[in-house]
């Protein structure tokens, strides 16, 4: 498990130019945008990439930042979640949280199993940190599903979206080889390890939304039928 560094990095180390907006202009939604920092990928030994990206963001003269940056062995919170990071130029800065792995998006296919697993675990850990903050503010845990841009723009959106899906003409991160299934498993495990398993009511409401019935948390005949068919919570559709 990656070590989470203490404090808010850009509060303790003010950047050369502003890299975040103080206070949100829109309410936060249960949406996390996933990035890679294109910083090079460290495959063995101590991984200094997150620290390197933090230093780069501190000194850069242009806008570009994330709420969390992580590598194989460390996680740094750059910006408070109730402030806007400059991680997406398509409008999500106002209401999303941006997390990033300090690596290159193109490196996923060639990564050995060890560092690959460590990076996926860090990504899941960062997502769980953000999700816990949301939950503390009476927001739902982001659902473990990959959203389209249109879905992420919906007022009640809940889930994850790649930077590439938000900005397809400019960005490709976290890469076509990003292991979404493994990431969602890591995210759910990190929530469970931290004592933040989604409660029964949240899971029932997510199932009801998927089935297409009222998301009222009441287990009626349609919801019960779905439960009896062993829904696992990781599909994007439900076929009776």
N, C-alpha and C positions, 0 to 999 in steps of 0.2 A: 504494500500500500504506500502511495506517495505521501510524503511529509507535507502538511499544510503549513506554510510559513505564517508567522504571526503578523497581525496588523493589516492595514490597507496601504499597499506599496506606494501609490502615487500621492497619498496624503503625507506619508513620511518622507517621500522624496519627490517634491514638486517638479513636474516636467518643464522642459524649456518653453513649451507652448501648451495651452490648454488641451488636455486629452479627454475631457469629459464635461458634461453639462450638469451643474448642480441642480438637483430636483428634476423629477419627471414631468414632462408636459402632458402625458397621457397615463392613465392607470396601467400598471403592469399586468400583462396577461401571462397565462401559464405556457409560455413559449420560450424555448431555448434555441438559439442559433449556434450551430456547430461550425467551427473554423479550423484551419491549420495556419500557422504563422509563416510558413515558407522560410524557415530559419535554418534549414539543414536538419538531418535526422541523426541523432546519436544512438548507436546500436549496442554499446557495451560500456561497462564501467560507470562511474558517476556521470550523470547527465546534467550538463550545465546550460542546456538550451533555454529553459524557462527563465532563468536568471539573465541570460543574454538578451532575450526578447524584452524583458522588463527594462533592462538598461537601454536598449535601443529606443523603446517607446518614450522613456524619460527624456532622451536627448533629441528625438526627431523634431523636424521643423514643420511637418505636415500632420494632419489629423489622422489618427488610426490607433485604436486601442480595444481591449476586451475587458470584461469584468474579471475573468479568471484565465490564467495561462498555466499550462502544466506540461511536464515532461515525464520521463519514466520514473523519476523518484521524487519529484517535488511539485507543489501547486502554490501559486502566488495569486492572491487577490489584489488586482491592480486598482479596482474602482469599487466603491460601495454599490450594492445592488439598487439602492434607491436613487442613484444618479445614472445618467445616460452615458454609456460608453459609445465611442465613435467606431462601431464595428460593421455597420451596414448602411450603405447610402440609399437604400430603397424605402426607408420610412420606419423600419422596425426598431431603430434606436430608442424611440419614445417609450415602447412598451415591452421589449424583449430583454432577455439576458444573453450576453455573448460569451461563449467559452471557446478556448482555442488550445490545440496541442502544438507545442513547439517542435515542429517537424515539417517535412515536405509532403504535400498531398500525393505526389507521384510515387512515393516510396512504399506504399502499402503492399503492393504485390510481391516485392522482393524482400520484405522484412523476415528475418528468422522468427520462429515461433515465440522465443523468449521475449525479446523486446516488443514484438507485436502485442503479446498478451499484457505486458506492463503498460503500454500506451493505452490500450483499450480500457484497462482497469482505471488508469488515471482519468480518462474521459468520463467513465461512469461515476467516478468519485466526484469530479467537478459538477456533473449534472445533479448528483444527489445533494451537494452543498447548496446549489442554487434552488433546488426543489424544496429543501427544508426551509429556506428563507421565505419562499412563497407560501408554504403551508403555515408558517408562523403568522402570516398576514391574511389568513383565511382564504387563500387561493388554493385551488386543487393542485395536487402533484401533476406535473406535465405527464400526459399519457405516453407510454413507450411506443410511439408510432411516428413515422416519417410523414410530415405534412407537405402538401403542395403550397405554393405561394398563396393561392386563393384561400386555402384553408387557414393558413397562418394569419391572414388578414381579417378573418372573421372575429367579431367581438368576443365570442366565447371560446376561442381557439385554445387547444391544449395539446401539446406535443413538441416535437423537435423538427427543425428544418435545417438543411445545409445552407451554407453561404451561397453555394452554386445555385440552389433553387430560388433563393431570394434575388440573386443578381446574375442570371445565366449568361449574359453577354460579356460580362467582365470577369467572373470568378468561377473556379472549378473546385474549390476546397469544400469539404475535407477530402475530396478525391473520389473518383468512381470506384476505387477499391476499398473505400472506407467500410469496415465490417459492421453494418448497422445492427444486425441480429445480435452479434456478440456485445456490441455497445449497450443495447437495451437490456441484455441479461446482466451486464456489469452494473448498470444504473440501478436496476431492481435489487440486485444483491447489495449494493452500497446503501440503499435505503433500508433494507432489512438489517444489515450489520449495524447500522446506526440507530436501530430502534424506531425507524420511521416507515414501517410497512404501511401501505395504503389501507385505510380502514374499510370495513365491509360495505358501508354505505357508499363510499367513493367507487369501489369496484362494481357494485350493483348499478349505480348510475351510469358508469362507463359502458357496461353491458347493455343497458337499456338504450343508450344513445346509438350503439352499434346495431342493435336489433331494429330500432326505428320506433320504439314505443316511448311514452312519456318518461323522462328521466326523473322519477319522483322517489326512487329508493324503495318503493313498495314491491315486494315479490308477488306479482299477479301471475295469471296463467301463462302469458307469453314469456315473461321473464323466467318463470320456473321451467318452461320448456327449453329455453336457451341454456339454463344452468344444467339441466339434465342431459344436454347434448355435449357436455364437457368443453364449453368455451374456455379457452386458455388466456384470453385477453391480449393476444398478439396478432390477430387478424385485422385487416382493414375493411372487411365486409363480413356479413353473416348470411348464409344461405340456408333457409329452412327446407 
